[in-house]
Amino acid sequence: MDQRQGVRVVLCAPGFPASADDPDKPFLLNHARALSAAGMRVTVVCPMVNGLPPRYQLEGIEVIRVRYAPRKLQTLAATGAMYREARGLKGLLVLPMLISMTVMMVRQLRQKNTVAYGHWWIPGGLVAVVAAAMTRRPSLVHLHGSDAAITATKMLRKTASTVMRMASVRLAVSAELAAWGERISDQKFSVLAMPIDFERLSRPSSAPRDGLTLGVGRLVPEKGFDLLIEAASLINKKIRPAITIVGTGPEQQRLEVLAQRLGVQLHLPGAIPPGEMVDWYQKARVVVVPSRREGFGMVAAEASACGRAVVAAEVGAMSQIVEHRVSGLLIETENVEALSAALTSVDPDWGSEGPQRVVEFGIDAHGQQVRQLCEDLLN
């Protein structure tokens, strides 16, 4: 590798924040920031979202949004949940999207000392490994939460296995996902979580005793917010906490109806810019992550960094983030009774142990690790 030219990474993903205040996949912006801070040049290739320019700079990161259909039909990346948007007739748009993204990736990979880096095995991983093979460049594929969930058929499992086998390096955000990837592909995976930008979070503080019982995330079934409402309803009315859930999504009306039926006070403030989330963590007495599945558990990690006790279902990397009965409580997935008991027994003071549990997930360490991987591939 020509050290004078440095390392260039082309990230390929199903979406990317339009700004620092965009709540769509903010962890990918932190990831790109980490790579940039480590001295790498970063370009992002992702599908077009109507209303955004085809090319722009975001904090020194070049973002290229690829057109793949007539304007009215370009909606696959509009909601932040492509695997849901691509159902039914909209699934016909996946192939032109993949082709358009691959053509753009090939163009970007023609520069020397460039590595293709795909997020999720599809579309990012598939596009990255195909474009890398066409240009004889190295490639990385990084698995996230929905990768295993969407691989439900034999054909999809075979395609996922092929993508992973084609990659030069395979990463996953948790040991659980890494084990799944190894079973599917019979290839070695390494664990690398998405980074936390500690500078954008406040210093840890004591939790207010009358603070919020807070959930954060898209209002979709896998986040388990219906379980949180049901768990709260099992608590005596005299001490039953109100529930606040920050986020938007297709489950909003169903959650509101469920809360009303069960007599649970529910507050849904909507989507909050990433830069303002620290204010909500500070207002919280406890942060609850009742997910049915998670890739990593970024909300739990950020809450821990802010000094908040976390009650979480034991999925993804939760056991690495939360130490049971030390910095929070871990419960069995979809166990409403256990979740209800945890809401009343968790000690908010445990949050003081949280920051030391997540110190390893900082931006600097993340960027240096990726840089080393890329330099090894290019040498």
C-alpha positions in Angstrom: 0.0 0.0 0.0 1.2 3.5 -0.8 1.2 5.1 2.7 1.3 8.6 1.1 -2.2 8.1 -0.4 -3.7 6.6 2.7 -6.7 4.3 3.1 -10.1 5.0 1.5 -13.2 3.2 2.6 -16.4 3.1 0.6 -19.3 2.2 2.9 -22.3 0.6 1.3 -25.6 0.6 3.3 -29.4 0.6 2.9 -29.5 4.1 4.5 -27.4 6.9 6.1 -28.3 10.0 8.1 -29.1 13.1 6.0 -27.8 15.3 8.7 -26.4 15.1 12.2 -29.9 15.6 13.5 -31.4 12.7 11.4 -32.6 9.8 13.7 -32.2 7.3 10.8 -29.3 5.0 11.7 -27.2 7.5 13.6 -24.8 4.8 14.6 -23.7 4.6 10.9 -22.7 8.3 11.1 -20.8 7.5 14.3 -19.1 4.7 12.5 -18.1 6.9 9.6 -16.9 9.6 12.0 -14.7 7.0 13.7 -13.1 5.9 10.4 -12.6 9.5 9.4 -11.0 10.4 12.8 -8.6 7.4 12.3 -7.3 9.1 9.2 -9.3 7.3 6.5 -11.2 8.9 3.6 -14.8 7.9 3.8 -17.4 7.7 1.1 -20.9 6.3 1.6 -23.0 4.8 -1.2 -26.7 4.3 -0.3 -30.1 4.4 -2.1 -31.8 7.7 -2.9 -34.4 9.2 -0.6 -36.6 11.7 -2.4 -35.9 15.3 -1.4 -32.2 14.8 -0.8 -29.4 15.7 -3.1 -27.6 12.9 -5.0 -24.2 14.0 -3.5 -23.4 15.9 -0.4 -20.8 16.3 2.3 -21.6 15.5 6.0 -18.9 16.4 8.4 -16.2 15.7 5.7 -17.9 12.4 4.7 -18.9 12.1 1.1 -22.4 10.7 0.7 -23.7 9.4 -2.7 -27.3 8.5 -3.0 -28.1 6.3 -6.0 -31.2 6.7 -8.1 -32.9 3.4 -9.0 -36.5 4.1 -10.0 -38.8 7.0 -11.0 -39.0 9.5 -8.2 -42.5 8.4 -6.9 -41.3 4.8 -6.5 -38.0 5.5 -4.7 -39.3 4.7 -1.2 -37.2 1.6 -0.2 -34.9 3.7 2.0 -37.5 6.2 3.1 -38.5 4.7 6.5 -35.3 3.2 7.8 -36.6 -0.4 7.6 -35.9 -1.5 4.1 -36.7 -5.2 4.8 -40.3 -4.1 5.5 -40.5 -1.6 2.6 -39.4 -4.3 0.1 -42.4 -6.5 0.7 -45.1 -7.1 -1.9 -44.8 -5.3 -5.3 -42.2 -3.0 -3.9 -39.8 -6.0 -3.9 -39.6 -5.6 -7.6 -37.5 -2.5 -7.0 -34.8 -4.3 -5.1 -33.0 -5.6 -8.3 -32.7 -2.2 -10.0 -31.6 -0.8 -6.6 -28.9 -3.4 -6.3 -27.7 -2.9 -9.9 -27.5 0.9 -9.5 -25.6 0.6 -6.2 -23.2 -1.9 -7.7 -22.4 0.3 -10.7 -21.7 3.2 -8.3 -19.6 1.1 -6.0 -17.5 -0.1 -9.0 -16.8 3.5 -10.0 -15.8 4.4 -6.4 -13.5 1.3 -6.0 -11.4 2.2 -9.0 -9.2 4.5 -6.8 -6.1 2.9 -5.3 -6.0 1.8 -1.7 -9.8 1.5 -1.5 -11.7 -1.1 0.5 -15.4 -2.0 0.0 -17.3 -2.1 3.3 -20.8 -3.5 3.2 -23.3 -3.1 6.1 -25.9 -5.8 6.4 -25.4 -8.8 4.2 -28.1 -7.3 1.9 -28.0 -4.8 0.3 -24.7 -3.5 1.5 -22.7 -6.7 1.8 -24.0 -8.2 -1.5 -23.2 -5.0 -3.4 -19.8 -4.6 -1.7 -18.5 -8.1 -2.4 -19.7 -8.1 -6.1 -18.2 -4.7 -6.8 -15.0 -5.7 -5.0 -14.7 -8.8 -7.1 -15.2 -6.8 -10.3 -12.5 -4.4 -9.3 -10.2 -6.8 -7.5 -10.5 -4.8 -4.2 -10.7 -6.3 -0.7 -14.1 -6.2 1.0 -15.6 -6.3 4.5 -19.2 -7.3 5.4 -20.6 -6.2 8.8 -23.7 -7.9 10.2 -26.4 -6.1 12.1 -29.7 -6.9 13.9 -32.0 -7.8 11.0 -29.5 -9.9 9.1 -30.5 -13.2 10.7 -34.2 -12.4 10.8 -34.6 -11.7 7.1 -32.8 -14.9 6.1 -35.9 -17.1 6.5 -35.8 -19.2 3.3 -33.3 -21.7 1.9 -32.6 -19.4 -1.0 -31.9 -16.4 1.2 -29.6 -18.5 3.5 -27.7 -19.7 0.5 -27.3 -16.1 -0.9 -26.2 -14.8 2.5 -23.7 -17.6 2.8 -22.3 -16.8 -0.6 -21.9 -13.1 0.3 -20.1 -13.9 3.5 -17.8 -16.4 1.7 -16.9 -13.8 -0.9 -15.9 -11.2 1.7 -12.3 -10.8 2.7 -13.3 -10.0 6.3 -16.5 -10.7 8.1 -17.7 -8.7 11.2 -20.8 -8.8 13.4 -22.0 -6.3 16.1 -22.4 -9.1 18.7 -21.1 -12.5 19.5 -24.7 -13.8 18.9 -24.7 -12.6 15.3 -21.1 -13.7 14.8 -22.1 -17.2 15.8 -25.0 -17.1 13.4 -22.8 -15.9 10.5 -20.3 -18.7 11.2 -23.1 -21.3 11.1 -24.4 -20.0 7.8 -21.2 -19.5 6.0 -18.6 -21.8 7.7 -16.3 -18.8 7.8 -14.7 -17.0 10.7 -16.3 -13.8 12.1 -14.9 -11.2 14.4 -17.1 -9.1 16.8 -17.0 -5.3 16.3 -19.8 -3.2 17.8 -20.9 0.1 16.4 -19.2 3.0 18.3 -20.5 5.4 20.9 -19.6 9.0 20.5 -19.0 9.8 24.2 -18.3 13.5 23.4 -21.9 13.9 22.3 -23.3 12.4 25.5 -23.3 14.2 28.8 -21.1 13.2 31.7 -22.8 10.6 33.8 -25.2 12.0 36.4 -27.5 10.7 39.1 -30.9 9.5 38.0 -33.9 11.5 39.3 -36.0 9.4 41.6 -39.2 10.7 39.9 -37.7 10.4 36.5 -39.0 8.7 33.4 -39.4 5.0 32.7 -37.9 5.4 29.2 -37.9 3.3 26.0 -36.1 4.4 22.8 -36.4 3.0 19.3 -38.5 2.5 16.2 -42.1 1.5 17.0 -41.9 -1.9 15.5 -42.8 -5.3 16.9 -39.1 -6.5 17.3 -38.5 -3.6 19.8 -41.0 -5.2 22.2 -42.6 -2.0 23.5 -46.0 -3.8 23.7 -44.3 -6.1 26.2 -43.2 -3.0 28.2 -46.8 -1.7 28.3 -48.2 -5.1 29.3 -45.5 -5.3 32.1 -46.4 -1.9 33.4 -50.1 -2.9 33.6 -49.2 -5.7 36.0 -47.9 -3.2 38.6 -50.3 -1.9 41.2 -52.0 1.3 40.1 -50.7 3.2 43.1 -47.0 2.8 42.0 -47.5 2.0 38.3 -45.0 4.1 36.2 -46.0 6.1 33.2 -44.1 4.9 30.1 -42.3 7.2 27.7 -41.1 5.9 24.4 -39.0 8.0 22.0 -39.4 7.1 18.4 -41.8 6.7 15.5 -43.0 3.7 13.5 -45.9 1.7 12.2 -46.8 0.3 15.7 -47.7 3.8 17.2 -51.5 3.4 17.0 -51.5 -0.2 18.2 -49.3 0.8 21.2 -51.6 3.7 22.1 -54.7 1.5 21.9 -53.0 -1.2 24.0 -52.0 1.3 26.7 -55.4 2.8 26.9 -57.0 -0.6 27.2 -54.6 -1.7 30.0 -54.7 1.6 31.9 -51.1 2.5 31.3 -50.1 6.2 30.9 -48.1 6.3 27.6 -46.2 9.3 26.3 -44.9 9.2 22.7 -42.9 12.3 21.9 -42.0 11.1 18.4 -38.6 11.1 16.8 -35.9 13.0 18.6 -32.6 14.3 16.9 -29.6 12.3 18.1 -28.0 15.4 19.6 -31.1 15.8 21.9 -31.3 12.2 23.1 -29.0 13.0 26.0 -31.7 15.2 27.5 -34.1 12.3 27.5 -31.6 10.0 29.1 -30.9 12.6 31.8 -34.7 12.7 32.5 -34.9 9.0 32.9 -35.0 7.1 36.2 -34.4 3.8 34.3 -34.1 2.9 30.6 -35.9 -0.2 29.4 -34.9 -2.2 26.3 -37.5 -5.0 26.0 -36.5 -6.1 22.5 -37.5 -9.4 21.0 -34.2 -9.2 19.0 -31.3 -6.8 18.8 -28.0 -6.8 16.8 -26.0 -4.9 19.4 -28.1 -2.8 21.8 -27.1 0.8 21.2 -29.8 2.3 23.4 -28.6 0.2 26.3 -25.0 1.3 25.7 -25.8 5.0 25.4 -28.0 4.9 28.5 -25.2 3.1 30.4 -22.7 5.8 29.3 -25.1 8.4 30.7 -25.2 6.7 34.1 -28.7 5.2 33.8 -29.6 1.7 35.1 -30.9 -0.5 32.2 -33.5 -3.2 32.2 -33.1 -5.3 29.1 -34.1 -8.5 27.5 -31.0 -10.7 27.1 -30.6 -10.4 23.3 -27.8 -9.2 21.1 -24.8 -7.9 23.2 -26.9 -7.0 26.2 -24.9 -9.3 28.5 -21.8 -7.5 27.5 -23.3 -4.0 28.0 -25.3 -4.6 31.2 -24.0 -6.5 34.2 -26.9 -8.1 36.0 -27.7 -6.6 39.4 -24.7 -4.3 39.1 -25.5 -1.8 36.3 -29.1 -3.0 35.6 -31.2 -6.1 35.2 -31.3 -8.7 32.4 -34.4 -10.7 31.8 -35.6 -13.5 29.6 -36.9 -12.4 26.2 -40.7 -11.9 26.0 -41.2 -12.7 29.7 -43.7 -10.0 30.7 -43.9 -11.1 34.3 -40.1 -10.9 34.7 -40.1 -7.5 33.0 -42.8 -6.2 35.4 -40.9 -7.4 38.4 -37.7 -5.8 37.1 -39.4 -2.4 36.7 -40.2 -2.3 40.4 -37.0 -3.9 41.7 -34.3 -2.1 39.6 -32.2 0.3 41.6 -31.6 3.6 39.7 -28.3 4.0 41.6 -26.9 1.0 39.7 -26.6 3.3 36.7 -23.3 4.7 38.3 -21.7 1.4 37.3 -22.8 1.7 33.6 -20.1 4.0 32.1 -17.2 1.6 32.9 -19.2 -1.2 31.2 -19.2 0.6 27.8 -15.9 2.4 27.8 -14.5 0.0 25.2 -17.1 1.1 22.6 -15.5 4.5 22.0 -15.0 6.1 18.6 -11.2 6.2 18.8 -10.8 2.5 19.5 -13.4 1.6 16.8 -11.7 3.7 14.1 -8.2 2.3 14.9 -9.4 -1.2 14.7 -11.1 -0.7 11.3 -8.0 1.1 10.0 -5.8 -1.8 11.0 -8.1 -4.3 9.3 -8.1 -2.2 6.1 -4.3 -1.7 6.1 -3.8 -5.5 6.5 -6.1 -6.1 3.6 -4.3 -3.6 1.4 -0.8 -4.8 2.2 
